[in-house]
């Protein structure tokens, strides 16, 4: 198993009706080829309608979601575009928070980052510090800043 030291939260910068399959097609078109079950660069995709978590790339496979950080991270994508006034629905936000809390329990050495904390991008659109605070609230511990 590869070492996991980061969980990276993203948004798809797409309409909320996109699915794992649509992400996989888009990533295949961009050359994010994967020989397993999907071409998606993310390990998990949180779909919006219906709200559900889908397994993208297998966790034991290196992702294609945060250049320079893929070898040691798990990518989580929230479907939708959240760079403006839009936000994930409360249900979608809650599912993403629960998923990241579960991943941090499984990988206690990992830190939780918003993609924009690792690369010059607007992704995930929403404030990673707010998301992180909700995750750590669920874990019932104080959030440590992801960027050190």
C-alpha positions in Angstrom: 0.0 0.0 0.0 1.3 3.5 -0.8 1.8 6.0 2.0 -1.1 8.5 2.4 -0.2 11.8 3.9 -2.8 14.0 2.3 -6.5 14.1 1.5 -7.2 16.7 -1.2 -10.7 18.1 -1.6 -11.7 19.4 -5.1 -14.8 20.5 -7.0 -15.5 19.4 -10.5 -16.0 22.9 -11.9 -18.9 21.4 -13.8 -22.7 21.4 -13.7 -24.1 19.4 -10.7 -25.6 16.8 -13.0 -22.2 15.4 -13.8 -21.5 11.9 -12.6 -18.4 9.7 -12.0 -18.7 8.5 -15.6 -18.8 12.0 -17.0 -15.7 12.9 -14.9 -14.0 9.7 -16.1 -14.7 10.6 -19.8 -13.4 14.2 -19.3 -10.2 12.9 -17.6 -9.7 10.3 -20.3 -9.9 13.1 -22.9 -7.2 15.0 -20.9 -5.0 11.9 -20.9 -5.5 10.8 -17.3 -5.4 7.2 -18.4 -5.9 4.5 -15.8 -5.9 0.8 -16.5 -8.3 0.0 -13.6 -12.0 0.6 -13.5 -12.1 4.3 -14.4 -10.1 7.1 -15.9 -11.1 9.5 -13.2 -8.1 11.1 -11.5 -10.1 11.3 -8.2 -10.4 8.4 -5.8 -13.8 9.5 -4.6 -16.5 11.5 -6.3 -19.4 13.0 -4.3 -22.3 13.3 -6.7 -25.0 15.9 -6.3 -28.3 14.3 -7.5 -28.7 11.9 -5.9 -26.1 12.7 -3.3 -23.8 9.7 -3.0 -20.2 8.8 -2.8 -18.7 6.9 -5.8 -15.4 5.1 -5.9 -13.3 6.5 -8.7 -9.7 5.4 -8.9 -8.7 2.7 -6.4 -6.9 4.0 -3.4 -3.9 1.8 -4.0 -3.5 3.6 -7.4 -1.8 7.0 -7.7 -4.4 9.6 -8.6 -4.3 12.4 -11.2 -5.8 15.3 -9.2 -3.1 17.4 -7.5 0.2 17.7 -9.6 3.2 17.0 -7.4 1.1 15.5 -4.6 -0.6 12.5 -6.3 1.8 9.8 -5.1 0.9 10.3 -1.5 -2.6 11.6 -1.6 -6.3 10.7 -2.0 -8.4 12.9 -4.2 -12.0 13.7 -3.2 -14.1 15.6 -5.8 -17.4 17.3 -4.9 -19.5 17.6 -8.1 -20.4 21.2 -9.0 -18.8 24.6 -9.6 -18.3 26.5 -6.4 -16.1 29.4 -7.4 -18.9 32.0 -7.3 -21.9 32.3 -5.0 -22.8 28.6 -5.3 -22.1 26.1 -2.6 -22.6 22.4 -2.3 -26.0 21.5 -1.0 -26.1 20.8 2.7 -26.5 17.1 2.0 -23.6 17.0 -0.4 -21.4 19.0 2.0 -22.3 16.6 4.9 -21.5 13.5 2.8 -18.1 15.0 1.8 -17.4 16.0 5.4 -18.2 12.5 6.6 -16.1 10.9 3.9 -13.1 13.0 4.7 -13.5 12.3 8.4 -13.6 8.6 7.7 -10.5 8.9 5.5 -8.6 10.8 8.3 -9.6 8.1 10.8 -8.2 5.5 8.4 -5.1 7.5 7.6 -4.3 9.4 10.9 -1.0 10.8 9.5 -2.8 12.5 6.7 -3.6 16.2 6.5 -6.7 17.6 4.8 -6.1 20.2 2.0 -8.1 22.2 -0.4 -6.6 21.9 -3.9 -5.9 25.6 -3.9 -3.7 25.2 -0.8 -1.3 23.0 -2.9 -1.5 24.6 -6.4 -2.4 28.0 -7.9 -6.1 27.3 -8.6 -9.5 28.4 -7.3 -10.4 24.7 -6.7 -12.4 23.7 -4.6 -14.0 27.1 -4.8 -15.3 27.0 -1.2 -13.1 27.8 1.8 -11.0 24.8 2.7 -10.6 26.1 6.3 -14.4 26.1 6.8 -14.6 22.6 5.3 -11.7 21.4 7.5 -13.3 22.9 10.6 -16.5 20.9 9.9 -14.5 17.7 9.4 -12.6 18.2 12.6 -15.8 19.1 14.4 -17.1 15.7 13.4 -13.9 14.1 14.6 -14.3 16.1 17.8 -10.8 17.6 17.8 -9.2 20.9 17.0 -8.4 21.4 13.3 -4.7 21.9 12.6 -4.0 24.1 9.7 -3.3 22.0 6.6 -0.6 24.3 5.3 2.6 24.1 7.4 
